[in-house]
């Protein structure tokens, strides 16, 4: 009988540093128990639970290749933690090509013992883009829909954002590096509005833009299971969600609890 700490070390070592011999991409508790020979599957499961190891789960990540990552990230995070006095900070982005999907078969509603069910076949009724600006201090959202996602539409939305504030209000806008945010038209707009400054997040770091958190909410609450008979119906439901959100907005507060848990490559044997 192995001491508990040595048994745990064996299980964790095999789980984290080796692959199953049959070519499987990950371990099951039964495969790991069989590979060890003298351990039951329930013991493997208990050890996994104790150490928070979940081989059956798969997350995804994206690593930024921006050579100025540290500088840009510090600039954005500084706006969140210590914004300039008397300035307004907005996180701005577009959710593009949102589909207005209508189901061909009638919906079966939620009932005891049965989940809500949508028909498998659907009808596409067109798409639209949603521009959103999240006020980092209040949590309020300014939203606008557009047929397409273009630089001209982006500038038109920025114009709406600044007209919602006091004249000459200092405004900082956090946005990503897509080409429509860096055109000559955008630069002309910035020259005309000296009180507005754009801050670009590093490449492949959408998680640094707080409006992406809000986009995930509207995706979950309205879009993913929504039924939209027309593009106009989709627009109406998106804007209604924004109006209701703004009745009781709350700022987003996020933090990284454990900076030591950075993504590092781990060789497998």
TORKOL-4160 file (C-alpha; in steps of 0.2 Angstrom, whole numbers, padded with zeros to 4 digits, m for minus):
269
<pt num="1" X="0000" Y="0000" Z="0000"/>
<pt num="2" X="0007" Y="0017" Z="m0005"/>
<pt num="3" X="0007" Y="0031" Z="0007"/>
<pt num="4" X="m0006" Y="0044" Z="0001"/>
<pt num="5" X="0006" Y="0057" Z="m0004"/>
<pt num="6" X="0016" Y="0045" Z="m0015"/>
<pt num="7" X="0000" Y="0039" Z="m0023"/>
<pt num="8" X="m0006" Y="0056" Z="m0027"/>
<pt num="9" X="0011" Y="0060" Z="m0034"/>
<pt num="10" X="0010" Y="0045" Z="m0046"/>
<pt num="11" X="m0007" Y="0049" Z="m0052"/>
<pt num="12" X="m0003" Y="0067" Z="m0055"/>
<pt num="13" X="0013" Y="0064" Z="m0063"/>
<pt num="14" X="0005" Y="0052" Z="m0076"/>
<pt num="15" X="m0010" Y="0063" Z="m0078"/>
<pt num="16" X="0000" Y="0079" Z="m0081"/>
<pt num="17" X="0015" Y="0073" Z="m0090"/>
<pt num="18" X="0010" Y="0058" Z="m0101"/>
<pt num="19" X="m0003" Y="0053" Z="m0114"/>
<pt num="20" X="m0012" Y="0036" Z="m0114"/>
<pt num="21" X="m0003" Y="0023" Z="m0124"/>
<pt num="22" X="m0018" Y="0020" Z="m0135"/>
<pt num="23" X="m0016" Y="0037" Z="m0143"/>
<pt num="24" X="m0031" Y="0045" Z="m0134"/>
<pt num="25" X="m0029" Y="0064" Z="m0132"/>
<pt num="26" X="m0033" Y="0064" Z="m0113"/>
<pt num="27" X="m0035" Y="0052" Z="m0098"/>
<pt num="28" X="m0051" Y="0045" Z="m0091"/>
<pt num="29" X="m0051" Y="0039" Z="m0073"/>
<pt num="30" X="m0053" Y="0021" Z="m0079"/>
<pt num="31" X="m0039" Y="0022" Z="m0091"/>
<pt num="32" X="m0027" Y="0030" Z="m0079"/>
<pt num="33" X="m0032" Y="0017" Z="m0066"/>
<pt num="34" X="m0028" Y="0003" Z="m0078"/>
<pt num="35" X="m0011" Y="0010" Z="m0083"/>
<pt num="36" X="m0006" Y="0011" Z="m0064"/>
<pt num="37" X="m0013" Y="m0006" Z="m0061"/>
<pt num="38" X="m0015" Y="m0005" Z="m0042"/>
<pt num="39" X="m0027" Y="0010" Z="m0041"/>
<pt num="40" X="m0046" Y="0011" Z="m0043"/>
<pt num="41" X="m0055" Y="0023" Z="m0054"/>
<pt num="42" X="m0064" Y="0031" Z="m0039"/>
<pt num="43" X="m0047" Y="0034" Z="m0031"/>
<pt num="44" X="m0041" Y="0043" Z="m0047"/>
<pt num="45" X="m0056" Y="0053" Z="m0047"/>
<pt num="46" X="m0054" Y="0058" Z="m0029"/>
<pt num="47" X="m0036" Y="0064" Z="m0032"/>
<pt num="48" X="m0041" Y="0074" Z="m0047"/>
<pt num="49" X="m0055" Y="0083" Z="m0037"/>
<pt num="50" X="m0043" Y="0087" Z="m0023"/>
<pt num="51" X="m0031" Y="0095" Z="m0035"/>
<pt num="52" X="m0043" Y="0103" Z="m0047"/>
<pt num="53" X="m0037" Y="0092" Z="m0061"/>
<pt num="54" X="m0050" Y="0090" Z="m0075"/>
<pt num="55" X="m0043" Y="0080" Z="m0090"/>
<pt num="56" X="m0061" Y="0079" Z="m0098"/>
<pt num="57" X="m0062" Y="0098" Z="m0100"/>
<pt num="58" X="m0054" Y="0108" Z="m0114"/>
<pt num="59" X="m0052" Y="0127" Z="m0114"/>
<pt num="60" X="m0045" Y="0138" Z="m0128"/>
<pt num="61" X="m0033" Y="0152" Z="m0127"/>
<pt num="62" X="m0024" Y="0164" Z="m0138"/>
<pt num="63" X="m0006" Y="0171" Z="m0135"/>
<pt num="64" X="m0003" Y="0189" Z="m0140"/>
<pt num="65" X="0012" Y="0191" Z="m0153"/>
<pt num="66" X="0012" Y="0210" Z="m0150"/>
<pt num="67" X="0030" Y="0216" Z="m0147"/>
<pt num="68" X="0022" Y="0231" Z="m0137"/>
<pt num="69" X="0011" Y="0220" Z="m0127"/>
<pt num="70" X="0017" Y="0226" Z="m0110"/>
<pt num="71" X="0016" Y="0244" Z="m0114"/>
<pt num="72" X="m0001" Y="0243" Z="m0122"/>
<pt num="73" X="m0008" Y="0232" Z="m0108"/>
<pt num="74" X="m0002" Y="0243" Z="m0095"/>
<pt num="75" X="m0010" Y="0258" Z="m0103"/>
<pt num="76" X="m0027" Y="0250" Z="m0104"/>
<pt num="77" X="m0026" Y="0243" Z="m0086"/>
<pt num="78" X="m0020" Y="0260" Z="m0080"/>
<pt num="79" X="m0036" Y="0267" Z="m0087"/>
<pt num="80" X="m0047" Y="0255" Z="m0078"/>
<pt num="81" X="m0037" Y="0256" Z="m0061"/>
<pt num="82" X="m0033" Y="0275" Z="m0061"/>
<pt num="83" X="m0043" Y="0284" Z="m0075"/>
<pt num="84" X="m0038" Y="0303" Z="m0077"/>
<pt num="85" X="m0047" Y="0315" Z="m0066"/>
<pt num="86" X="m0063" Y="0322" Z="m0074"/>
<pt num="87" X="m0061" Y="0310" Z="m0089"/>
<pt num="88" X="m0073" Y="0297" Z="m0096"/>
<pt num="89" X="m0067" Y="0280" Z="m0101"/>
<pt num="90" X="m0076" Y="0270" Z="m0114"/>
<pt num="91" X="m0073" Y="0252" Z="m0120"/>
<pt num="92" X="m0079" Y="0251" Z="m0138"/>
<pt num="93" X="m0081" Y="0237" Z="m0150"/>
<pt num="94" X="m0092" Y="0229" Z="m0163"/>
<pt num="95" X="m0101" Y="0213" Z="m0163"/>
<pt num="96" X="m0102" Y="0209" Z="m0182"/>
<pt num="97" X="m0113" Y="0199" Z="m0193"/>
<pt num="98" X="m0126" Y="0195" Z="m0180"/>
<pt num="99" X="m0139" Y="0183" Z="m0189"/>
<pt num="100" X="m0157" Y="0186" Z="m0188"/>
<pt num="101" X="m0162" Y="0168" Z="m0187"/>
<pt num="102" X="m0180" Y="0162" Z="m0187"/>
<pt num="103" X="m0185" Y="0144" Z="m0184"/>
<pt num="104" X="m0195" Y="0134" Z="m0197"/>
<pt num="105" X="m0204" Y="0123" Z="m0184"/>
<pt num="106" X="m0213" Y="0130" Z="m0169"/>
<pt num="107" X="m0204" Y="0131" Z="m0152"/>
<pt num="108" X="m0208" Y="0119" Z="m0138"/>
<pt num="109" X="m0209" Y="0129" Z="m0122"/>
<pt num="110" X="m0200" Y="0125" Z="m0105"/>
<pt num="111" X="m0211" Y="0113" Z="m0094"/>
<pt num="112" X="m0207" Y="0102" Z="m0079"/>
<pt num="113" X="m0196" Y="0089" Z="m0085"/>
<pt num="114" X="m0192" Y="0096" Z="m0102"/>
<pt num="115" X="m0181" Y="0110" Z="m0108"/>
<pt num="116" X="m0186" Y="0123" Z="m0120"/>
<pt num="117" X="m0184" Y="0115" Z="m0138"/>
<pt num="118" X="m0181" Y="0124" Z="m0154"/>
<pt num="119" X="m0183" Y="0116" Z="m0171"/>
<pt num="120" X="m0167" Y="0111" Z="m0179"/>
<pt num="121" X="m0170" Y="0120" Z="m0196"/>
<pt num="122" X="m0169" Y="0139" Z="m0197"/>
<pt num="123" X="m0172" Y="0153" Z="m0209"/>
<pt num="124" X="m0159" Y="0167" Z="m0211"/>
<pt num="125" X="m0167" Y="0184" Z="m0212"/>
<pt num="126" X="m0151" Y="0194" Z="m0214"/>
<pt num="127" X="m0137" Y="0201" Z="m0202"/>
<pt num="128" X="m0132" Y="0217" Z="m0194"/>
<pt num="129" X="m0118" Y="0223" Z="m0183"/>
<pt num="130" X="m0120" Y="0230" Z="m0165"/>
<pt num="131" X="m0108" Y="0244" Z="m0160"/>
<pt num="132" X="m0107" Y="0246" Z="m0141"/>
<pt num="133" X="m0098" Y="0258" Z="m0129"/>
<pt num="134" X="m0096" Y="0253" Z="m0111"/>
<pt num="135" X="m0094" Y="0267" Z="m0098"/>
<pt num="136" X="m0081" Y="0259" Z="m0086"/>
<pt num="137" X="m0086" Y="0270" Z="m0072"/>
<pt num="138" X="m0104" Y="0267" Z="m0072"/>
<pt num="139" X="m0107" Y="0251" Z="m0082"/>
<pt num="140" X="m0119" Y="0260" Z="m0094"/>
<pt num="141" X="m0119" Y="0255" Z="m0112"/>
<pt num="142" X="m0122" Y="0266" Z="m0128"/>
<pt num="143" X="m0127" Y="0255" Z="m0142"/>
<pt num="144" X="m0131" Y="0257" Z="m0161"/>
<pt num="145" X="m0134" Y="0245" Z="m0175"/>
<pt num="146" X="m0128" Y="0246" Z="m0192"/>
<pt num="147" X="m0130" Y="0235" Z="m0208"/>
<pt num="148" X="m0111" Y="0233" Z="m0210"/>
<pt num="149" X="m0095" Y="0235" Z="m0200"/>
<pt num="150" X="m0085" Y="0249" Z="m0208"/>
<pt num="151" X="m0074" Y="0263" Z="m0203"/>
<pt num="152" X="m0087" Y="0276" Z="m0208"/>
<pt num="153" X="m0099" Y="0267" Z="m0196"/>
<pt num="154" X="m0086" Y="0267" Z="m0183"/>
<pt num="155" X="m0083" Y="0285" Z="m0184"/>
<pt num="156" X="m0102" Y="0289" Z="m0184"/>
<pt num="157" X="m0104" Y="0279" Z="m0168"/>
<pt num="158" X="m0089" Y="0288" Z="m0160"/>
<pt num="159" X="m0098" Y="0304" Z="m0164"/>
<pt num="160" X="m0114" Y="0298" Z="m0155"/>
<pt num="161" X="m0103" Y="0293" Z="m0140"/>
<pt num="162" X="m0095" Y="0310" Z="m0139"/>
<pt num="163" X="m0112" Y="0320" Z="m0141"/>
<pt num="164" X="m0119" Y="0310" Z="m0126"/>
<pt num="165" X="m0106" Y="0319" Z="m0115"/>
<pt num="166" X="m0103" Y="0337" Z="m0110"/>
<pt num="167" X="m0094" Y="0348" Z="m0124"/>
<pt num="168" X="m0075" Y="0346" Z="m0124"/>
<pt num="169" X="m0077" Y="0332" Z="m0111"/>
<pt num="170" X="m0060" Y="0322" Z="m0110"/>
<pt num="171" X="m0064" Y="0305" Z="m0117"/>
<pt num="172" X="m0053" Y="0290" Z="m0118"/>
<pt num="173" X="m0059" Y="0275" Z="m0129"/>
<pt num="174" X="m0052" Y="0258" Z="m0128"/>
<pt num="175" X="m0053" Y="0247" Z="m0143"/>
<pt num="176" X="m0044" Y="0234" Z="m0153"/>
<pt num="177" X="m0033" Y="0234" Z="m0168"/>
<pt num="178" X="m0044" Y="0230" Z="m0182"/>
<pt num="179" X="m0041" Y="0240" Z="m0198"/>
<pt num="180" X="m0057" Y="0249" Z="m0197"/>
<pt num="181" X="m0051" Y="0258" Z="m0181"/>
<pt num="182" X="m0035" Y="0264" Z="m0189"/>
<pt num="183" X="m0041" Y="0272" Z="m0206"/>
<pt num="184" X="m0037" Y="0289" Z="m0212"/>
<pt num="185" X="m0056" Y="0293" Z="m0209"/>
<pt num="186" X="m0053" Y="0289" Z="m0190"/>
<pt num="187" X="m0037" Y="0299" Z="m0189"/>
<pt num="188" X="m0046" Y="0314" Z="m0197"/>
<pt num="189" X="m0060" Y="0312" Z="m0184"/>
<pt num="190" X="m0047" Y="0312" Z="m0170"/>
<pt num="191" X="m0039" Y="0328" Z="m0177"/>
<pt num="192" X="m0056" Y="0336" Z="m0177"/>
<pt num="193" X="m0059" Y="0331" Z="m0159"/>
<pt num="194" X="m0044" Y="0334" Z="m0148"/>
<pt num="195" X="m0053" Y="0329" Z="m0133"/>
<pt num="196" X="m0054" Y="0311" Z="m0139"/>
<pt num="197" X="m0040" Y="0298" Z="m0137"/>
<pt num="198" X="m0040" Y="0280" Z="m0143"/>
<pt num="199" X="m0030" Y="0267" Z="m0134"/>
<pt num="200" X="m0027" Y="0251" Z="m0143"/>
<pt num="201" X="m0027" Y="0234" Z="m0134"/>
<pt num="202" X="m0012" Y="0222" Z="m0139"/>
<pt num="203" X="m0015" Y="0210" Z="m0153"/>
<pt num="204" X="m0026" Y="0195" Z="m0148"/>
<pt num="205" X="m0031" Y="0202" Z="m0131"/>
<pt num="206" X="m0050" Y="0204" Z="m0133"/>
<pt num="207" X="m0051" Y="0199" Z="m0114"/>
<pt num="208" X="m0043" Y="0216" Z="m0110"/>
<pt num="209" X="m0058" Y="0226" Z="m0117"/>
<pt num="210" X="m0072" Y="0226" Z="m0104"/>
<pt num="211" X="m0085" Y="0228" Z="m0117"/>
<pt num="212" X="m0082" Y="0210" Z="m0123"/>
<pt num="213" X="m0088" Y="0204" Z="m0106"/>
<pt num="214" X="m0104" Y="0213" Z="m0109"/>
<pt num="215" X="m0105" Y="0206" Z="m0127"/>
<pt num="216" X="m0105" Y="0189" Z="m0119"/>
<pt num="217" X="m0120" Y="0193" Z="m0109"/>
<pt num="218" X="m0131" Y="0199" Z="m0123"/>
<pt num="219" X="m0125" Y="0184" Z="m0133"/>
<pt num="220" X="m0131" Y="0173" Z="m0119"/>
<pt num="221" X="m0147" Y="0182" Z="m0115"/>
<pt num="222" X="m0154" Y="0188" Z="m0132"/>
<pt num="223" X="m0144" Y="0181" Z="m0147"/>
<pt num="224" X="m0140" Y="0163" Z="m0144"/>
<pt num="225" X="m0158" Y="0157" Z="m0141"/>
<pt num="226" X="m0167" Y="0171" Z="m0149"/>
<pt num="227" X="m0180" Y="0170" Z="m0163"/>
<pt num="228" X="m0180" Y="0185" Z="m0175"/>
<pt num="229" X="m0192" Y="0186" Z="m0189"/>
<pt num="230" X="m0183" Y="0201" Z="m0197"/>
<pt num="231" X="m0167" Y="0211" Z="m0196"/>
<pt num="232" X="m0178" Y="0225" Z="m0188"/>
<pt num="233" X="m0185" Y="0213" Z="m0175"/>
<pt num="234" X="m0167" Y="0208" Z="m0171"/>
<pt num="235" X="m0162" Y="0227" Z="m0169"/>
<pt num="236" X="m0177" Y="0230" Z="m0158"/>
<pt num="237" X="m0173" Y="0216" Z="m0146"/>
<pt num="238" X="m0155" Y="0221" Z="m0145"/>
<pt num="239" X="m0159" Y="0239" Z="m0141"/>
<pt num="240" X="m0172" Y="0234" Z="m0129"/>
<pt num="241" X="m0159" Y="0224" Z="m0119"/>
<pt num="242" X="m0148" Y="0239" Z="m0119"/>
<pt num="243" X="m0162" Y="0250" Z="m0112"/>
<pt num="244" X="m0166" Y="0238" Z="m0098"/>
<pt num="245" X="m0148" Y="0236" Z="m0094"/>
<pt num="246" X="m0145" Y="0255" Z="m0092"/>
<pt num="247" X="m0159" Y="0256" Z="m0079"/>
<pt num="248" X="m0148" Y="0247" Z="m0067"/>
<pt num="249" X="m0130" Y="0247" Z="m0073"/>
<pt num="250" X="m0115" Y="0241" Z="m0063"/>
<pt num="251" X="m0097" Y="0243" Z="m0068"/>
<pt num="252" X="m0087" Y="0228" Z="m0072"/>
<pt num="253" X="m0074" Y="0223" Z="m0058"/>
<pt num="254" X="m0062" Y="0209" Z="m0064"/>
<pt num="255" X="m0045" Y="0204" Z="m0057"/>
<pt num="256" X="m0032" Y="0191" Z="m0060"/>
<pt num="257" X="m0032" Y="0182" Z="m0043"/>
<pt num="258" X="m0016" Y="0172" Z="m0046"/>
<pt num="259" X="m0003" Y="0180" Z="m0057"/>
<pt num="260" X="0008" Y="0165" Z="m0056"/>
<pt num="261" X="m0004" Y="0155" Z="m0066"/>
<pt num="262" X="0003" Y="0161" Z="m0083"/>
<pt num="263" X="0001" Y="0150" Z="m0098"/>
<pt num="264" X="0017" Y="0140" Z="m0102"/>
<pt num="265" X="0020" Y="0126" Z="m0114"/>
<pt num="266" X="0021" Y="0109" Z="m0105"/>
<pt num="267" X="0030" Y="0094" Z="m0115"/>
<pt num="268" X="0021" Y="0078" Z="m0115"/>
<pt num="269" X="0029" Y="0061" Z="m0116"/>
